[in-house]
């Protein structure tokens, strides 16, 4: 179990102790010693989902849980600072495969408290709120008691809709935490350009109505008007037919789908049910035969790993735009 992190001594207290350090046998100024070790850009204080943390140096042994947390760290070139990973929803992107292969997989899903502590992290990065479970002794407060700092993806703690701007903030704050602010800034600049270029290509294009189909038989799990999925549909030149529901995800009746007549159904790809199986369920339902998207077999597909506040989203908006508006491919 890692040792507790030393806290900085405030400047006034340090100034008071400085004269005593010259005296033989007197205690050394631990505050001054910690400041001498501080890397450029530190100390760095950040408030994340109600937890305020001051870092005197970058984390050295991060445990990344969930796809998008792992990929943010790998995008920032931090593979050597990752001691383990857990709970992927999808295959790791090819660009990260070589680095990912060197990182131990601590658990297929979330590790137990014992497995987590055995990985000896000094930092745990959770992509979903479920990564931190007080009932299992792995809540953020529990980890802090063990000397382990943590971060939760801000999609699960910001008020209002999860916006693309949250992605920029997530990457920026994570980059600062690990002392690679310049890398984070470079990624954000590139991501903003991708989103801006997609918007330029969509200028003057009429939005198409879209229903997001996650899963479900008796009812359909779908994207509501809050959350990154709704914003990605909008930025890709779509209009979410369930945008009036003030939730990130919600259940819709098939009667609502029929009434709202989406022109395109965006299938969210994940889990044991394949895209083709989901398409078949929609195409074989006689109640949906007159829905324009079903009648014309107009489907778009995005994996769940792209519909989160993570590094995949900007490029995913561009890909979704070409699925909703095939004319953009010309």
N, C-alpha and C positions, 0 to 999 in steps of 0.2 A: 504494500500500500504506500503510495507516494507521501512524502513528508508534507506537512502544511506549508503553504507559501508564506514567506515573510511579507509583512505589510510595510509600506513606506512610513517613515517617521516624518511628521509635518515639519515644514521648514523652520518654524520658530523653535521647536524642540531641538532640532539638529543644531541650530546656531548656538543654543545654550550649552550643548554638550561638547562642541568642538574644542573649547579651551581645555577640557579635561583629558582629551586624547593624548596630549603631550606628557602627561604625568605617568611615570612608570607604575605599572600594576593596576591602573584604572581601566574600567571596561572600555572597549572600543566602540566607536559610533557605528552601530549596525545600519543606521539609516544612510550614512555617507557611503558605507560599503555597498549597499544595495544600489544606490544611485550610480556608483562607479561601474556597476555591471550592466546598467540599463542600456539597451540597444537604442539606436537612433529612432526617434519617434515615440519613445517611451519615457515616462509612464503614459499609458493610454487608458482613458476611462470611457466606458460605453454602458448605456442602459439598454438592456434587451429584455423585452417582455416583463418589465417590472423588476428585473434583477440588475443591480448596478455593480459593475466589476471594474477594478483598476488593475491593469496588467503592467508589470515592471519589465517584462520581457515577453517574447512570443512563446506560445505553447510549444512544447517539444515532442509531446506524445499524445496526439489527438486521436480520439475514437469517433469515427463518423458513422452515424446511423441514419439510414434511408438514402435513396439514390441521389437526390439533389444535393444533400449535404456532402456526400462523398465527391460528387463531380465538381462542386464549387471549389473544394480544396485542391483537386487535381488540376482544374483549370488554372488555378493560381500558382501551380508549380510546387505544391507543398507535399508531394508524395513521401519525401523523406521525414516529414513531420507527422505522418499518419501511422499510428501503431496498430490500427485495426479498423475494420469496417463491418457493417451488419445491415441486413434487411434491404436488399435491392428489389425493385419492382420490375426491372427490365435488364436487358444486357447492358453492360457498360459501353459507352460510346467507343468506337474503334480508336479514336485519337488518344484515349486514356488507357487503352487495354494493357500496354506494356507496363505502365506504372502501377495499374491496379493489380496486375498479376503478382507483384512483389509484396502486396499488403495482406497480412493474415485476415481471413474471414473469421471473426470472433463467434458469430452465430448466424444461422440462416435467417432467423427473424431477430427479435430483440434478445439480447443476452440477459441471463439472470444476473443478480447483483454479484454473485460469486465470480461469474465469468467476466463481468465488466471490470471488477477490481483486479482480477488476475491479469488482464491486459495492461495494467499499470498506466492508465492514461492520466495526464494532468489537465485534460480538456475533453469534454464530450460535446459533439455537435449533432443536434437532432433536427431532422428535416420535418417531422411531424410532432405534434404535442404528445402523442402516444409514446414517443421515445423516452419520456421521463414519467415514470410511474411511481408515485409515493407509496402505493400499496405493495410494491415489490421492493421498496427501499432504494429505488433509483430515481426519485424525484430530484429536482435541481438543488433543493435545500439539503437533501441527504448526501448528494455528491459533494456539496460545499463542505459539509462536516468531515468528509474524507480528504479534503484538500484538493478537490477536483473542480475546476471552473467549467462553465458550460455556456452553450448558446442554443437558442431555439430559432428556427427559421421564422422571420417576422410575419409571414403569411398568417400565422396562428396567434398573433397577439396585437396586430394593428387594428384600429377602429375603421369602420367603413369598408369599402371594397379593397380587395387586394389588387394593386395597380402594378403596371410594368415598372413604374418608378420604385416600387418596393424591391424589385430585382436589383436595380442599380444600388440601392441602399444596402441590401443584403451582401452583395459582393464587396462593396466599399468598406463596410464595417468589418467584415471577415478579413479582408486584406489588411486593414489597419491592425487588427488583433494579432495577426501573424507577422507583422512587420514587412508586408509586401504591398504597401499602399500604391506604389507606382504601377505594379502589375495589375492591381484591381482597377486603377484609373484607366489604364490602357484597354482593358476588357470592356469597361463601361462605355468608353468612347466608341469602340467598334460596335457594341450592341446598339447604342443609340443610332448609329449610322444605318445599321440594318433595318431597324424599325422605321426610321425616317425615309429610307429608300423605298420600303414597301408602301408606305403611305403615299409617296409621290406616284408610284405606279398605279395606285388605286384612285387617284384624283379623277373625279368625274364619273367614276363607276358606281352604278346603282347597287346598293347592298342587297344581298339575297337573304331570305329568311332561313334560319338554321335551327334544327332541334338536335341537341347533344344527347346521344344515347349511350349511357354508361352500362347499364345492365337492367335486368328485371323482366318479369313475365306478366304477372297480374297488373303491376304498375311499372313505370319506367323511371329509373334513377337518372336524373338529368341535371344540367347546370342551370342554376338560377341567376338572378341579376347581380349578385355579389360574387367576388372571387376572380381569380386570374383567368379562369376559363371563359367567363363572359367577356372580359376585356379583350382576350385574344381573338375571340370570334369577331368582335367589333372592329378591332384593328386590322383584321384580315379581310374586311369588306363584307361582313355578315351582320345579321340582326337576329339575336337570340330570341326565339319566340316565347321563352319563359323568363325573359328579363324582368317582368313585373313581379316576380317572386323574390323577396328580399333575403335570399339565402345563397350561399355558395353552391350547394347541391341540395336538391329537393326531389320528391317523388311526384311524377305527373301521371294522370290517368291517360289511357289511350284515347278516351273521348276528347281530351284536351289536344292531343296530337292531331286528331282528325279535324277538330274545329280550327286549329291555328295554321294548318296547311303549310308546313315547312317545305321550302323548295329543295333543301339539302338536309340530309341527316349526317351529323358528324359522329362517327362511332369512336368511342374511347377504348383503346386497345390495352388490355391487361388481363391478368388472371387466366384461369383454365379455359374459359370460353373464348374461342377464336373469333377473329373479325368475320370470317366466312359464316360461322355459326350464328353470329348476331345478325348478319345480313339476311340469312335464311329465315330467321325468326320474324324479321320485319316483312320480308317479301311474301311469306306464307300466311300471314295474318289477313284474312279476308276483310276485317274491319278497317285495314289501312290501305286497301287497294286503290282508293281515290286520292290518297295523300300525294301531292305532286312529287315529293322526293322518292316515294316508293314506286309510284306509277312510272316515273322516268329513270328509276334506278340511279339516282344521284346521291352518292355517298362520299363523304370525306373521312379520313382516318387520322387520328393523332393518338400516340401512346400516352398513357397516364403520366409517364415520367416527364412529358413535355408540358403538361398542364399544371405546373407548379411554379413557385417562385424560385427558379433556378436558372442555370446557364443555358439550358436548351431553349427557353421560351422565345427569345428574339428571332432565331432562325426558324423556329416552329411557326411563328406568325407568318413569315414569308412563305413557307411551304403550304400552310393552310390557305393563304390567299390564292395560290395557283390552283388549289383544289376547288375552291369556291368559285373562282373565275378562271376557267381554263384558257380563256383568250389571252391571259397575261403571259402564257408560255410562248406565244408567237413572237 
